[in-house]
Amino acid sequence: MAGACCKCAVSLFVLKRSLSVAPRGCGSAPRSLLPGWRLGERGLQEAARPSSAVRPAGFHQQTVFLCPSCQESMSESMRTCYLYLNQTSRSFAAVIQALDGELRHAVCIFYLVLRALDTVEDDMSIPLDKKVPMLNDFHTYLYQEDWCFTESQEKDRQVLEHFPTISLEFRNLAQEYREVISDICHRMGVGMAEFLEKKVGSLKEWDQYCHYVAGLVGIGLSQLFSASQLEDPEVGRDTELSNSMGLFLQKTNIIRDYLEDTQEGRAFWPQEAWSQFAGHLEDLAHPEKLESALSCLNLLVTDALGHVPDVIAYLSRLRNQSVFNFCAIPQVMAIATLSSCYNNPMVFQRVVKIRKGQAVTLMMEATNMRAVQTIITQYSQEILQKVSLTDPSRDKTLQILAVIREKSTPSQSSLPSRTHHLSPMYLSAAMLLAALSWQYLSTTAAQVQGTGDMPGQ
């Protein structure tokens, strides 16, 4: 079993390190504010990820966001894994390293394994006849001491080139963690291979694609939470709720990134939806198609909102503060993003982003169930006020908003108290959120200096 780090004030250390090493000049704006895992051709997305293939000066010398005593207790290979984590996901890395106990190591390795798998899938220089077997067999590489891949052209290729370090620490994890990670890696690799040459046609296939690249991540994380005993076994057993958590994040990303994806020749909006309103997906960006485009957009937002009741049910079960923060922040970011996208013509002109101040507020507030329910209620009301009398999806939208309103109304009798479950790290968790806010603002400030375009996320 991997040795657990001490229960130190890691979040305070994160803040101090962030203030001293927050990268500047990161190039173009991050594609996504959601610190969820978005895999497949779309790539993993986090709170602040530089999109340029060229990393900032000194990037590879970043220090891991763990206290000195934690680092000293780890093996050299585990310290290297945390370095790779910070190199490939600065802000999400901070959230992982705020998790309690040995769960921290398990999620770190889970992330790096899926990052490596995703890097194979993303690399267009790998021919299909070589890529498909690699994706299908990737889970077996976890048990091959010397397996690595040195031919990748992707910017995160270090996780493939130095995979033996990652696989070593995978094999050092407790068996219950290894079984989860290997199983999810296998199922995800098979799903990625299936969709390499398959377009997303029906809404059912949209769900299937999102399951492969995000729902499985939610399922795996939930099983790790339960395996750590920080959460009840039911959290890991209820795969329907876990899958829905991932689908909500993935669908939100797909909806908001319509323009960027179509311009790069990628199509993730399901044909069953857009074909009702246009002959080709890219036609929705034409000004004369605005009314049809908004109808299609609202249909997909309504579909995504259908996962919110599951999100509320899932978060209500969580007991550990570090796990709750880890799960809640991306979900409230997602509903805020959907509110910004709903009936918004700008989706077809640029990537719609919530404001920086709004993002920071959400990070700071989403630390308990009652606050999360309040946030969900707020953004549901915003969407409700924008529902058009003539929108084809109006009835379905109103119906799901009514369900969300009912589920997000706090009730003293039905809402389990989390007070006695709060970690003594609660205050440090707030410091972590401040650190994430600082990192996000630093990245976007660099973008303003570089392009003059305010990334109004």
One Martini backbone bead per residue (centre of mass of N, CA, C, O) as a GRO file, in nm:
protein
  457
    1MET     BB    1   0.097   0.035   0.021
    2ALA     BB    2   0.072   0.348   0.007
    3GLY     BB    3   0.196   0.605   0.158
    4ALA     BB    4   0.082   0.831   0.372
    5CYS     BB    5   0.044   1.135   0.426
    6CYS     BB    6   0.037   1.375   0.617
    7LYS     BB    7  -0.186   1.585   0.814
    8CYS     BB    8  -0.143   1.862   0.668
    9ALA     BB    9  -0.126   2.206   0.566
   10VAL     BB   10  -0.138   2.196   0.240
   11SER     BB   11  -0.300   2.451   0.148
   12LEU     BB   12  -0.111   2.664   0.258
   13PHE     BB   13   0.129   2.574   0.085
   14VAL     BB   14  -0.002   2.620  -0.185
   15LEU     BB   15  -0.030   2.924  -0.157
   16LYS     BB   16   0.268   2.992  -0.124
   17ARG     BB   17   0.362   2.864  -0.390
   18SER     BB   18   0.177   3.025  -0.580
   19LEU     BB   19   0.291   3.310  -0.512
   20SER     BB   20   0.594   3.221  -0.616
   21VAL     BB   21   0.518   3.017  -0.900
   22ALA     BB   22   0.330   3.149  -1.075
   23PRO     BB   23   0.276   3.148  -1.397
   24ARG     BB   24   0.383   3.322  -1.678
   25GLY     BB   25   0.310   3.349  -1.995
   26CYS     BB   26   0.092   3.105  -2.113
   27GLY     BB   27  -0.053   3.234  -2.338
   28SER     BB   28  -0.326   3.115  -2.406
   29ALA     BB   29  -0.621   3.053  -2.306
   30PRO     BB   30  -0.803   2.863  -2.133
   31ARG     BB   31  -1.053   2.639  -2.230
   32SER     BB   32  -1.117   2.562  -1.918
   33LEU     BB   33  -1.271   2.586  -1.591
   34LEU     BB   34  -1.294   2.289  -1.552
   35PRO     BB   35  -1.173   2.043  -1.308
   36GLY     BB   36  -1.220   1.827  -1.505
   37TRP     BB   37  -1.223   1.525  -1.701
   38ARG     BB   38  -1.124   1.554  -2.049
   39LEU     BB   39  -1.132   1.322  -2.293
   40GLY     BB   40  -0.991   1.240  -2.572
   41GLU     BB   41  -0.981   1.450  -2.835
   42ARG     BB   42  -1.023   1.691  -2.624
   43GLY     BB   43  -0.901   1.641  -2.364
   44LEU     BB   44  -0.782   1.742  -2.083
   45GLN     BB   45  -0.947   1.946  -1.836
   46GLU     BB   46  -0.892   2.255  -1.660
   47ALA     BB   47  -0.869   2.547  -1.494
   48ALA     BB   48  -0.542   2.596  -1.595
   49ARG     BB   49  -0.447   2.556  -1.929
   50PRO     BB   50  -0.206   2.557  -2.147
   51SER     BB   51  -0.234   2.554  -2.505
   52SER     BB   52   0.048   2.560  -2.550
   53ALA     BB   53   0.322   2.363  -2.640
   54VAL     BB   54   0.478   2.588  -2.500
   55ARG     BB   55   0.638   2.627  -2.217
   56PRO     BB   56   0.727   2.789  -1.968
   57ALA     BB   57   0.971   2.909  -1.812
   58GLY     BB   58   1.049   2.662  -1.577
   59PHE     BB   59   0.826   2.441  -1.572
   60HIS     BB   60   1.006   2.176  -1.502
   61GLN     BB   61   1.074   2.322  -1.201
   62GLN     BB   62   0.844   2.255  -1.047
   63THR     BB   63   0.690   2.236  -0.743
   64VAL     BB   64   0.539   2.055  -0.535
   65PHE     BB   65   0.218   2.075  -0.345
   66LEU     BB   66   0.396   1.989  -0.076
   67CYS     BB   67   0.508   1.926   0.207
   68PRO     BB   68   0.815   1.846   0.319
   69SER     BB   69   0.732   1.592   0.487
   70CYS     BB   70   0.585   1.451   0.257
   71GLN     BB   71   0.821   1.435   0.056
   72GLU     BB   72   1.020   1.275   0.243
   73SER     BB   73   0.818   1.013   0.260
   74MET     BB   74   0.878   0.974  -0.032
   75SER     BB   75   0.954   0.857  -0.312
   76GLU     BB   76   1.115   0.943  -0.591
   77SER     BB   77   0.889   0.848  -0.789
   78MET     BB   78   0.656   1.001  -0.650
   79ARG     BB   79   0.771   1.283  -0.683
   80THR     BB   80   0.772   1.265  -0.992
   81CYS     BB   81   0.466   1.236  -1.026
   82TYR     BB   82   0.401   1.518  -0.908
   83LEU     BB   83   0.553   1.667  -1.122
   84TYR     BB   84   0.379   1.570  -1.360
   85LEU     BB   85   0.118   1.681  -1.250
   86ASN     BB   86   0.211   1.984  -1.256
   87GLN     BB   87   0.285   1.989  -1.564
   88THR     BB   88  -0.025   1.894  -1.665
   89SER     BB   89  -0.183   2.019  -1.381
   90ARG     BB   90  -0.190   2.271  -1.184
   91SER     BB   91  -0.478   2.309  -1.050
   92PHE     BB   92  -0.561   2.012  -1.021
   93ALA     BB   93  -0.319   1.937  -0.850
   94ALA     BB   94  -0.406   2.093  -0.598
   95VAL     BB   95  -0.662   1.927  -0.540
   96ILE     BB   96  -0.531   1.652  -0.508
   97GLN     BB   97  -0.325   1.755  -0.273
   98ALA     BB   98  -0.589   1.795  -0.072
   99LEU     BB   99  -0.621   1.519  -0.019
  100ASP     BB  100  -0.661   1.260   0.188
  101GLY     BB  101  -0.415   1.071   0.228
  102GLU     BB  102  -0.388   0.797   0.011
  103LEU     BB  103  -0.577   0.919  -0.205
  104ARG     BB  104  -0.376   1.108  -0.333
  105HIS     BB  105  -0.205   0.896  -0.480
  106ALA     BB  106  -0.427   0.750  -0.639
  107VAL     BB  107  -0.524   1.001  -0.804
  108CYS     BB  108  -0.258   1.073  -0.930
  109ILE     BB  109  -0.222   0.807  -1.089
  110PHE     BB  110  -0.489   0.810  -1.236
  111TYR     BB  111  -0.434   1.066  -1.393
  112LEU     BB  112  -0.168   0.977  -1.540
  113VAL     BB  113  -0.283   0.735  -1.687
  114LEU     BB  114  -0.505   0.897  -1.845
  115ARG     BB  115  -0.312   1.094  -1.974
  116ALA     BB  116  -0.159   0.885  -2.138
  117LEU     BB  117  -0.398   0.773  -2.291
  118ASP     BB  118  -0.484   1.049  -2.415
  119THR     BB  119  -0.221   1.101  -2.571
  120VAL     BB  120  -0.260   0.876  -2.769
  121GLU     BB  121  -0.537   0.964  -2.882
  122ASP     BB  122  -0.438   1.262  -2.973
  123ASP     BB  123  -0.218   1.144  -3.161
  124MET     BB  124  -0.196   1.198  -3.510
  125SER     BB  125   0.090   1.041  -3.567
  126ILE     BB  126  -0.066   0.786  -3.504
  127PRO     BB  127  -0.159   0.521  -3.645
  128LEU     BB  128  -0.438   0.330  -3.632
  129ASP     BB  129  -0.296   0.042  -3.642
  130LYS     BB  130  -0.150   0.134  -3.363
  131LYS     BB  131  -0.356   0.279  -3.174
  132VAL     BB  132  -0.578   0.073  -3.116
  133PRO     BB  133  -0.407  -0.138  -2.961
  134MET     BB  134  -0.306   0.058  -2.745
  135LEU     BB  135  -0.581   0.125  -2.621
  136ASN     BB  136  -0.672  -0.172  -2.558
  137ASP     BB  137  -0.375  -0.236  -2.395
  138PHE     BB  138  -0.292  -0.022  -2.178
  139HIS     BB  139  -0.352  -0.172  -1.904
  140THR     BB  140  -0.103  -0.372  -1.937
  141TYR     BB  141   0.135  -0.161  -1.893
  142LEU     BB  142   0.115  -0.145  -1.576
  143TYR     BB  143   0.277  -0.449  -1.570
  144GLN     BB  144   0.517  -0.316  -1.739
  145GLU     BB  145   0.813  -0.198  -1.640
  146ASP     BB  146   0.935  -0.091  -1.949
  147TRP     BB  147   0.707   0.060  -2.061
  148CYS     BB  148   0.715   0.279  -2.351
  149PHE     BB  149   0.676   0.602  -2.537
  150THR     BB  150   0.885   0.789  -2.791
  151GLU     BB  151   0.679   0.900  -3.049
  152SER     BB  152   0.550   1.139  -2.945
  153GLN     BB  153   0.404   1.483  -3.021
  154GLU     BB  154   0.303   1.561  -2.759
  155LYS     BB  155   0.326   1.776  -2.486
  156ASP     BB  156   0.267   1.513  -2.275
  157ARG     BB  157   0.495   1.283  -2.339
  158GLN     BB  158   0.631   1.223  -2.059
  159VAL     BB  159   0.415   1.005  -1.965
  160LEU     BB  160   0.530   0.801  -2.183
  161GLU     BB  161   0.842   0.811  -2.156
  162HIS     BB  162   0.791   0.778  -1.814
  163PHE     BB  163   0.600   0.532  -1.738
  164PRO     BB  164   0.763   0.352  -1.533
  165THR     BB  165   0.715   0.544  -1.294
  166ILE     BB  166   0.407   0.520  -1.286
  167SER     BB  167   0.380   0.207  -1.280
  168LEU     BB  168   0.530   0.166  -1.018
  169GLU     BB  169   0.325   0.328  -0.837
  170PHE     BB  170   0.089   0.157  -0.908
  171ARG     BB  171   0.211  -0.115  -0.785
  172ASN     BB  172   0.222   0.030  -0.487
  173LEU     BB  173  -0.057   0.007  -0.457
  174ALA     BB  174  -0.329  -0.091  -0.352
  175GLN     BB  175  -0.535  -0.325  -0.479
  176GLU     BB  176  -0.802  -0.155  -0.483
  177TYR     BB  177  -0.675   0.064  -0.667
  178ARG     BB  178  -0.568  -0.102  -0.905
  179GLU     BB  179  -0.838  -0.219  -1.001
  180VAL     BB  180  -0.971   0.047  -1.077
  181ILE     BB  181  -0.763   0.167  -1.275
  182SER     BB  182  -0.747  -0.070  -1.474
  183ASP     BB  183  -1.047  -0.086  -1.549
  184ILE     BB  184  -1.085   0.205  -1.655
  185CYS     BB  185  -0.860   0.199  -1.865
  186HIS     BB  186  -0.980  -0.027  -2.034
  187ARG     BB  187  -1.265   0.094  -2.096
  188MET     BB  188  -1.158   0.359  -2.220
  189GLY     BB  189  -0.984   0.248  -2.448
  190VAL     BB  190  -1.213   0.105  -2.597
  191GLY     BB  191  -1.387   0.361  -2.640
  192MET     BB  192  -1.184   0.526  -2.799
  193ALA     BB  193  -1.151   0.326  -3.034
  194GLU     BB  194  -1.450   0.337  -3.125
  195PHE     BB  195  -1.439   0.676  -3.173
  196LEU     BB  196  -1.223   0.739  -3.391
  197GLU     BB  197  -1.446   0.669  -3.653
  198LYS     BB  198  -1.692   0.782  -3.479
  199LYS     BB  199  -1.977   0.948  -3.476
  200VAL     BB  200  -2.202   1.156  -3.320
  201GLY     BB  201  -2.538   1.097  -3.345
  202SER     BB  202  -2.701   1.026  -3.112
  203LEU     BB  203  -2.793   1.083  -2.791
  204LYS     BB  204  -2.701   0.805  -2.700
  205GLU     BB  205  -2.409   0.838  -2.812
  206TRP     BB  206  -2.340   1.079  -2.641
  207ASP     BB  207  -2.355   0.927  -2.376
  208GLN     BB  208  -2.143   0.717  -2.450
  209TYR     BB  209  -1.905   0.902  -2.500
  210CYS     BB  210  -1.916   1.044  -2.219
  211HIS     BB  211  -1.868   0.786  -2.063
  212TYR     BB  212  -1.585   0.714  -2.166
  213VAL     BB  213  -1.447   1.020  -2.104
  214ALA     BB  214  -1.612   1.072  -1.799
  215GLY     BB  215  -1.788   0.865  -1.647
  216LEU     BB  216  -1.550   0.674  -1.575
  217VAL     BB  217  -1.411   0.877  -1.395
  218GLY     BB  218  -1.636   0.900  -1.186
  219ILE     BB  219  -1.637   0.601  -1.111
  220GLY     BB  220  -1.341   0.575  -1.025
  221LEU     BB  221  -1.336   0.790  -0.806
  222SER     BB  222  -1.559   0.669  -0.629
  223GLN     BB  223  -1.405   0.403  -0.575
  224LEU     BB  224  -1.166   0.542  -0.436
  225PHE     BB  225  -1.316   0.674  -0.206
  226SER     BB  226  -1.415   0.403  -0.085
  227ALA     BB  227  -1.140   0.255  -0.061
  228SER     BB  228  -1.033   0.475   0.156
  229GLN     BB  229  -1.285   0.529   0.368
  230LEU     BB  230  -1.394   0.833   0.334
  231GLU     BB  231  -1.628   0.675   0.203
  232ASP     BB  232  -1.891   0.518   0.133
  233PRO     BB  233  -1.966   0.240  -0.051
  234GLU     BB  234  -2.208   0.366  -0.215
  235VAL     BB  235  -2.046   0.566  -0.387
  236GLY     BB  236  -1.909   0.331  -0.563
  237ARG     BB  237  -2.172   0.165  -0.644
  238ASP     BB  238  -2.313   0.424  -0.778
  239THR     BB  239  -2.277   0.453  -1.114
  240GLU     BB  240  -2.500   0.646  -1.208
  241LEU     BB  241  -2.412   0.901  -1.056
  242SER     BB  242  -2.116   0.908  -1.145
  243ASN     BB  243  -2.172   0.929  -1.447
  244SER     BB  244  -2.339   1.194  -1.434
  245MET     BB  245  -2.114   1.375  -1.339
  246GLY     BB  246  -1.944   1.345  -1.601
  247LEU     BB  247  -2.161   1.426  -1.813
  248PHE     BB  248  -2.205   1.715  -1.721
  249LEU     BB  249  -1.920   1.817  -1.785
  250GLN     BB  250  -1.890   1.726  -2.079
  251LYS     BB  251  -2.137   1.867  -2.204
  252THR     BB  252  -2.053   2.150  -2.129
  253ASN     BB  253  -1.794   2.155  -2.297
  254ILE     BB  254  -1.922   2.093  -2.572
  255ILE     BB  255  -2.112   2.333  -2.587
  256ARG     BB  256  -1.903   2.576  -2.544
  257ASP     BB  257  -1.698   2.447  -2.791
  258TYR     BB  258  -1.816   2.469  -3.074
  259LEU     BB  259  -1.632   2.660  -3.242
  260GLU     BB  260  -1.355   2.538  -3.193
  261ASP     BB  261  -1.422   2.256  -3.301
  262THR     BB  262  -1.520   2.325  -3.589
  263GLN     BB  263  -1.255   2.473  -3.674
  264GLU     BB  264  -1.092   2.181  -3.611
  265GLY     BB  265  -1.288   1.938  -3.718
  266ARG     BB  266  -1.487   1.890  -3.477
  267ALA     BB  267  -1.759   1.656  -3.361
  268PHE     BB  268  -1.997   1.661  -3.065
  269TRP     BB  269  -2.254   1.723  -3.169
  270PRO     BB  270  -2.540   1.572  -3.214
  271GLN     BB  271  -2.706   1.497  -3.499
  272GLU     BB  272  -2.996   1.469  -3.387
  273ALA     BB  273  -2.997   1.773  -3.315
  274TRP     BB  274  -2.875   1.955  -3.557
  275SER     BB  275  -3.054   1.831  -3.798
  276GLN     BB  276  -3.316   2.001  -3.716
  277PHE     BB  277  -3.152   2.299  -3.806
  278ALA     BB  278  -2.929   2.168  -4.009
  279GLY     BB  279  -2.717   2.039  -4.257
  280HIS     BB  280  -2.472   2.154  -4.086
  281LEU     BB  281  -2.299   2.221  -3.811
  282GLU     BB  282  -2.149   2.488  -3.915
  283ASP     BB  283  -2.415   2.652  -3.990
  284LEU     BB  284  -2.479   2.772  -3.700
  285ALA     BB  285  -2.266   3.021  -3.743
  286HIS     BB  286  -2.465   3.157  -3.916
  287PRO     BB  287  -2.652   3.436  -3.895
  288GLU     BB  288  -2.915   3.315  -4.047
  289LYS     BB  289  -2.910   3.068  -3.807
  290LEU     BB  290  -2.970   3.169  -3.517
  291GLU     BB  291  -3.242   3.047  -3.430
  292SER     BB  292  -3.157   2.752  -3.476
  293ALA     BB  293  -2.909   2.754  -3.297
  294LEU     BB  294  -3.056   2.817  -3.029
  295SER     BB  295  -3.236   2.567  -3.031
  296CYS     BB  296  -3.005   2.364  -3.016
  297LEU     BB  297  -2.865   2.466  -2.767
  298ASN     BB  298  -3.112   2.437  -2.571
  299LEU     BB  299  -3.143   2.135  -2.602
  300LEU     BB  300  -2.859   2.061  -2.480
  301VAL     BB  301  -2.885   2.202  -2.211
  302THR     BB  302  -3.131   2.041  -2.119
  303ASP     BB  303  -2.992   1.769  -2.122
  304ALA     BB  304  -2.772   1.843  -1.911
  305LEU     BB  305  -2.970   1.923  -1.676
  306GLY     BB  306  -3.064   1.623  -1.621
  307HIS     BB  307  -2.804   1.577  -1.412
  308VAL     BB  308  -2.845   1.753  -1.154
  309PRO     BB  309  -2.997   1.566  -0.957
  310ASP     BB  310  -2.754   1.372  -0.937
  311VAL     BB  311  -2.553   1.571  -0.824
  312ILE     BB  312  -2.703   1.626  -0.561
  313ALA     BB  313  -2.711   1.333  -0.461
  314TYR     BB  314  -2.408   1.284  -0.454
  315LEU     BB  315  -2.309   1.521  -0.269
  316SER     BB  316  -2.494   1.437  -0.021
  317ARG     BB  317  -2.303   1.176   0.051
  318LEU     BB  318  -2.072   1.332   0.138
  319ARG     BB  319  -1.811   1.360   0.416
  320ASN     BB  320  -1.552   1.461   0.300
  321GLN     BB  321  -1.410   1.761   0.248
  322SER     BB  322  -1.202   1.709   0.021
  323VAL     BB  323  -1.401   1.558  -0.163
  324PHE     BB  324  -1.616   1.772  -0.188
  325ASN     BB  325  -1.444   1.990  -0.322
  326PHE     BB  326  -1.350   1.821  -0.563
  327CYS     BB  327  -1.657   1.783  -0.673
  328ALA     BB  328  -1.813   2.066  -0.653
  329ILE     BB  329  -1.666   2.280  -0.821
  330PRO     BB  330  -1.716   2.175  -1.116
  331GLN     BB  331  -2.030   2.178  -1.096
  332VAL     BB  332  -2.076   2.485  -1.051
  333MET     BB  333  -1.927   2.568  -1.304
  334ALA     BB  334  -2.118   2.428  -1.502
  335ILE     BB  335  -2.387   2.577  -1.439
  336ALA     BB  336  -2.272   2.857  -1.498
  337THR     BB  337  -2.202   2.796  -1.795
  338LEU     BB  338  -2.488   2.722  -1.891
  339SER     BB  339  -2.612   2.995  -1.826
  340SER     BB  340  -2.427   3.150  -2.030
  341CYS     BB  341  -2.520   2.975  -2.288
  342TYR     BB  342  -2.810   3.018  -2.276
  343ASN     BB  343  -2.934   3.179  -2.543
  344ASN     BB  344  -2.634   3.241  -2.670
  345PRO     BB  345  -2.483   3.370  -2.952
  346MET     BB  346  -2.173   3.354  -2.862
  347VAL     BB  347  -2.125   3.047  -2.905
  348PHE     BB  348  -2.094   3.117  -3.238
  349GLN     BB  349  -1.822   3.324  -3.185
  350ARG     BB  350  -1.729   3.194  -2.905
  351VAL     BB  351  -1.600   3.130  -2.597
  352VAL     BB  352  -1.779   3.091  -2.320
  353LYS     BB  353  -1.731   3.282  -2.015
  354ILE     BB  354  -1.684   3.321  -1.702
  355ARG     BB  355  -1.606   3.521  -1.468
  356LYS     BB  356  -1.355   3.562  -1.256
  357GLY     BB  357  -1.512   3.645  -1.000
  358GLN     BB  358  -1.715   3.415  -1.023
  359ALA     BB  359  -1.514   3.183  -0.995
  360VAL     BB  360  -1.402   3.256  -0.716
  361THR     BB  361  -1.667   3.244  -0.562
  362LEU     BB  362  -1.728   2.947  -0.616
  363MET     BB  363  -1.474   2.832  -0.483
  364MET     BB  364  -1.538   2.957  -0.193
  365GLU     BB  365  -1.848   2.836  -0.155
  366ALA     BB  366  -1.818   2.515  -0.245
  367THR     BB  367  -1.815   2.360   0.086
  368ASN     BB  368  -2.132   2.296   0.090
  369MET     BB  369  -2.448   2.187   0.035
  370ARG     BB  370  -2.611   2.444   0.078
  371ALA     BB  371  -2.445   2.622  -0.113
  372VAL     BB  372  -2.483   2.452  -0.367
  373GLN     BB  373  -2.791   2.477  -0.380
  374THR     BB  374  -2.793   2.783  -0.409
  375ILE     BB  375  -2.636   2.797  -0.673
  376ILE     BB  376  -2.825   2.624  -0.843
  377THR     BB  377  -3.073   2.802  -0.806
  378GLN     BB  378  -2.960   3.060  -0.931
  379TYR     BB  379  -2.899   2.941  -1.223
  380SER     BB  380  -3.181   2.834  -1.280
  381GLN     BB  381  -3.316   3.112  -1.275
  382GLU     BB  382  -3.160   3.234  -1.507
  383ILE     BB  383  -3.263   3.038  -1.719
  384LEU     BB  384  -3.567   3.082  -1.683
  385GLN     BB  385  -3.554   3.391  -1.780
  386LYS     BB  386  -3.454   3.281  -2.089
  387VAL     BB  387  -3.708   3.149  -2.173
  388SER     BB  388  -3.876   3.099  -2.458
  389LEU     BB  389  -4.190   3.088  -2.604
  390THR     BB  390  -4.056   2.956  -2.893
  391ASP     BB  391  -3.911   2.725  -2.783
  392PRO     BB  392  -3.899   2.386  -2.849
  393SER     BB  393  -3.779   2.316  -2.536
  394ARG     BB  394  -3.948   2.451  -2.316
  395ASP     BB  395  -4.096   2.224  -2.160
  396LYS     BB  396  -3.840   2.065  -2.079
  397THR     BB  397  -3.700   2.294  -1.933
  398LEU     BB  398  -3.917   2.351  -1.718
  399GLN     BB  399  -3.920   2.069  -1.599
  400ILE     BB  400  -3.621   2.047  -1.502
  401LEU     BB  401  -3.623   2.308  -1.332
  402ALA     BB  402  -3.834   2.207  -1.130
  403VAL     BB  403  -3.668   1.970  -1.024
  404ILE     BB  404  -3.424   2.132  -0.932
  405ARG     BB  405  -3.571   2.314  -0.733
  406GLU     BB  406  -3.660   2.084  -0.548
  407LYS     BB  407  -3.368   1.954  -0.496
  408SER     BB  408  -3.232   2.254  -0.408
  409THR     BB  409  -3.402   2.254  -0.149
  410PRO     BB  410  -3.349   2.299   0.160
  411SER     BB  411  -3.371   2.040   0.425
  412GLN     BB  412  -3.368   1.951   0.750
  413SER     BB  413  -3.485   1.651   0.711
  414SER     BB  414  -3.317   1.558   0.430
  415LEU     BB  415  -3.048   1.696   0.513
  416PRO     BB  416  -2.753   1.597   0.588
  417SER     BB  417  -2.525   1.637   0.820
  418ARG     BB  418  -2.169   1.762   0.802
  419THR     BB  419  -2.038   1.879   1.056
  420HIS     BB  420  -1.916   1.606   1.195
  421HIS     BB  421  -1.731   1.559   0.915
  422LEU     BB  422  -1.539   1.774   0.934
  423SER     BB  423  -1.244   1.870   0.868
  424PRO     BB  424  -0.967   2.027   1.016
  425MET     BB  425  -0.909   2.145   0.707
  426TYR     BB  426  -1.118   2.366   0.633
  427LEU     BB  427  -0.948   2.624   0.626
  428SER     BB  428  -0.739   2.513   0.422
  429ALA     BB  429  -0.941   2.482   0.193
  430ALA     BB  430  -0.977   2.785   0.153
  431MET     BB  431  -0.682   2.827   0.074
  432LEU     BB  432  -0.691   2.657  -0.178
  433LEU     BB  433  -0.898   2.826  -0.329
  434ALA     BB  434  -0.720   3.075  -0.335
  435ALA     BB  435  -0.501   2.943  -0.504
  436LEU     BB  436  -0.669   2.885  -0.752
  437SER     BB  437  -0.745   3.176  -0.803
  438TRP     BB  438  -0.461   3.279  -0.848
  439GLN     BB  439  -0.389   3.098  -1.087
  440TYR     BB  440  -0.615   3.190  -1.271
  441LEU     BB  441  -0.551   3.495  -1.273
  442SER     BB  442  -0.261   3.471  -1.376
  443THR     BB  443  -0.329   3.343  -1.649
  444THR     BB  444  -0.530   3.564  -1.755
  445ALA     BB  445  -0.334   3.800  -1.731
  446ALA     BB  446  -0.136   3.692  -1.942
  447GLN     BB  447  -0.341   3.699  -2.173
  448VAL     BB  448  -0.387   4.000  -2.182
  449GLN     BB  449  -0.089   4.075  -2.244
  450GLY     BB  450  -0.071   3.893  -2.511
  451THR     BB  451  -0.374   3.994  -2.663
  452GLY     BB  452  -0.597   4.203  -2.534
  453ASP     BB  453  -0.800   3.974  -2.437
  454MET     BB  454  -1.059   3.944  -2.233
  455PRO     BB  455  -1.111   3.664  -2.022
  456GLY     BB  456  -1.446   3.645  -1.937
  457GLN     BB  457  -1.489   3.401  -1.696
   0.00000   0.00000   0.00000
